[in-house]
Amino acid sequence: KSLKMLRVVRVFRLFRIWRALWDLALMIVNSSKSLVLSLILMAIIVYVFAVCLTMSCSEWLKEEVNASGPDWHETMLASQDPGVRQVHRFFGSIAKSAYTLVLTSLGGISWYEVADALFSVDILSPCLLFAYVFFVQLAVLNIITGVFVDEALSTTQAQKDAQIEKDLEQQQQYMRNLQNFFEQVDYDGSGHISLFEVSAMLQDKSLASYFRVLGFDTNDARRLFKLLDSDGSGEVSGAEFIDACMRLKGQAKNLDVHELIDETKRTQRRLTQFMQMQLSSEQYRTAVSREATSLPGMRSGD
């Protein structure tokens, strides 16, 4: 038994591997409260209709089998009338009526079979059954489905909000780590780091290792300092260091690649326009020179 239980527990490892399966299970668990309330509402509706149908069918059954006798119940069970047998089978008691109504609403039995049996009683009973079927099928079940969908959407949105808060918390923690690292690199406590301090940081094994843990792997101090010093002032402030590290952290994203492609295209267009302007200017100067050289000849001819 213990081995079988362990095998069952191992099945739940799928939830850790398959994220969508975990989200679906979480939606179902969060919808359990709505499920219980929906079942209570459905039970109340079934009970009300079951009482009404049982009362009308019981009166009809008593009239059909002469309930004044002491053994009327046995007489009813032994009756050869198919109408009596069907009505007693479906609506002989409140429990049977409730069971029949649940079956008709969930597809366990066709409701027209139950309606045919009620036509033997009176015209009001099948109409009451029709009202129940229409009300449950078209209103109650659709509303319950809508409630479950709303609960699932709320759960999904809550998960997104939790993920956003987690990402923001991780980003803030990362920025605090960068600030602590900057204070360690700033040996003189001036609030700015220079190329010399960056070189000393890369030579320090502990600081270099910590820098790699933060997501940066480089040994070229000059190149790193050039990337950090975005304004070209020769010094890197704390805010400038954090902003540059946030931009340089991790691999290039798809947005960064497309931004680089767009910038390259804009540069290419500017270069093409500049070359066209240069060519036009050169052609204009050539035309002016030709015009200037032809003027003396024209004058001498005159």
N, C-alpha and C positions, 0 to 999 in steps of 0.2 A: 504493500500500500504506500509506503514511503517513497519508493521509486516511482510509482505512478504519480504521486503528488508532485515530485520533483519534475517529472516530464510536463505536467500541467503548468507548473510555474515557469518552466523554460519557454512555454508558448508566449508568455507575456514579454519576453525579450524582444519580440517583434515590434512592440510599441516603441521601444527605444531606437530601433533601426528604421522603422517606417514611420516618418513624421506625420503623414496624412492619416494613418490609422490611429495614432495617438490623439490627433485633433478631433477625429470623429468620435472616439470613445469619450473624450472630454465633453463634447457637445451633448452626448447622450446622458452623461452623469449630471451635467448642469441642468438638463431638461427634466430631471426626475421629479422635481417639485411640481412643474406644470403637468407632468404625467399623472401624478396622484390627484391633483385637483380636477383634471379632466375625467378621470375614472369616477370620482365622486359625483361630478355633474352628470355623467352618463348614467350612473346608478340611480340617481334621483329621477331622471327622465324615464328610465325603464320602469322603475317602481310605480310611478304615477300612472303610466299607460297600462301596466300589468294589473293594477287594482281595478281600473275601470273595465278592462276587458274580462277579467275574472268574475266581476259582479254580474255583468250581463250574461255571460256564458253559464254561470252557476244557476241563475234563475231559469234559464232555458232548459238546462239538463234536468233540473228538479221537476219541471213540468213534463218532460218527455218520458221519464222513468217512474213517475208517480212517487215522489219523495215522501209521501205520507206513511209508507210501509217501513217496517224496521230494517229490512234488508235491501233498501233502495240502492245502496252503493254496490252491492254484489250484482244486483239486477242491471245496473248501468254497465258494469264491467263485462257482463255476459250478453249485452245487447248486440243484436246483429245489424242494427242500423248503422251504416257507414258514417252518417253525419254525426251521430252521438259519439261514436268511437273517435272520430277525428277531433271533435271539439273537446272531448275529455282528454285526449292525448296532448293537445296543444295548450288548452286553457283550463285544465281540471283543477288547478290551484294557482296561488300567486307565484310559487316557485316555478311551476311549469310555464306560466305565462311569461315570466321574466326570462326564462331560458329560451322560449320561442322568440321573443322580441330581440334578444341578443343575437340569435342565429340569423334572423332576417336582416339585421343591420350589418352583420359581418360576412354574409354570404354563405353561412353554414347550411341554410335551407332557402329555397326559393319562396319569396313572400306571396306569390300568387297561390301556392298550395294552401297556405294559412288563410288567405283571403277567401278561397273557395269554401273552406270549412266554416268560416264566419258567416257566409251568406245563408247558411242554414239557420242561423240564430235570428238575425234581423239585418236591416240595411245600415243601421248606425254603427255596428261593430266593425264591418270591413272599412267603412269610411274612417273610423278612428284608427284602424291599422294603416290605411293609406296616409293619414296625417302624420302618424309616427314615422313611417318610412321616409316620406318627403322631408320632414323636419330634421331627422337624424342624418340622412344621406346628403342633403343639399345645404344644411346649415351647420349642424353640430360638428360633424366630422371635418368639414372644410375649415371651420373656425379652430378646431383643435390642431389641424395641420398647420394653419397659419401661426398659431401660438408656438408650435415647435420650431418652425422656420425662424420666427422672430428671436426665440431663445438661442438658436444656433448662430444667427447673425450677431447677436449681442455677445455671445461667447467669443466669436472670431474677433470682434472689435476690441473686446477686453484683452485678448491675447496680443493684438497689435499694439494697444496702448502699453501693456506690460513690457513688450519687446522694445518699444520706443524709450520707455523710462530706463530700461536696462542698458540700452545703447548710450543714452545720455549720461547715465551714471558711469559707465565704462570710459566714455570720452572725458568726463570731468576728472576721473581718477588718473587717466593717462596724462592729462594736462598738469595735474599736481605732480606726477612723477617727473615730467619734463621740467617743471619749475624747480623741483628739488635737485635734479641733475644739473640744471643751469647754475644753481647756487654753488654746487660742488666744483664746477668747471671754472667759475669766476673766482680765481685764487685771490685777487687783490680786493674783492668786494666792492668794485666800482659800479656794479650794475650793468656792465658791458663786458663782453668777451672779445678778445683779439685773436689774430691768427696764431700768435705764440701760445695762447692758452688752449686753443683747439689742438695744436700740435702736441702740447704737453698732455692733454687729455687722451689722445690716441696712443701716446707712449705709455700711459698708465694702464696696466693690465686690468685692474679692477674697474676703472671708469670706462675703458674701451669695451669690456665685457658687458657692463651695464647698458652701454649705448647700443650694443648689438641686441640685448634683450628687449630694448624699446622698439626695435624694428629697423635698425640702421646697421649696415655692414659695409664699411669703407675704411681704407687706410690712407687715403690721399687727403691730407689736411688742407692743402691749398684749394683743391676742388670743392671739398665740403664747406670750407669757409666762404667760398664764392657763392655757393648755393644758399647759404644761410644769410649772407649779407645782401639782402635784396635791394637796398638803396645805395649800395656802393660806398658807404661812408668809412669803411675800414674797421668798424666796430659793430657788434651785434648786441642789441638790447634784449631784455628778457621776453618782451612781447614779440619782437621780431624773431627770436629763436624759437619760441613756441609755435608761432604761425608758420614758419618755414618747416619745422619738423612735422606739423600736422599735414602740410602739403606733400612732403617727401615720404611720409610713412607708407609702407606697403608697396604693392605693385601698381603699375599704371592701370587705371580703369578705362573702360570703353569710352566714357565721356572725355577723359583726358586725351585719348588718342584722336577722337574726332575733333576736339578743340585744336590739337596740334595740326591736324590735316587742314582745318579751316584757316588757321593762321598761315600755313604754308601757301594755300591758294591765294589768300589776300596779298601775301608778299610777292607771289609770282605775278599777280595782276598788276601790282604797283611797278614791279620791275619791267613788265611788258609795256606799260604806259610810259615809263621813263625812257625805254629804248625807242619807242615810237616817237616820243617828243624829240629825242636826240637825233633820230633819223630825219624827222621833218625839219629840224633846225639845220642839219647838215645839208639837206637838199635845198633849203632856202638860201643858205650861204653860197652853195654852188651856183644856184640860179642867179644870185646877185652878182657873183664874180663873173659869170659869163656875160651878164648884161653889161657889167662895167668894162669888160675887155672889148666888147663889140661897139661901145660908144665912140672911142677914138677913131676906129676905122670908118664909121659912118660919117664922123665929122670931116675926116680927111677926104672922103669921097665927095662930100659937099664942096 
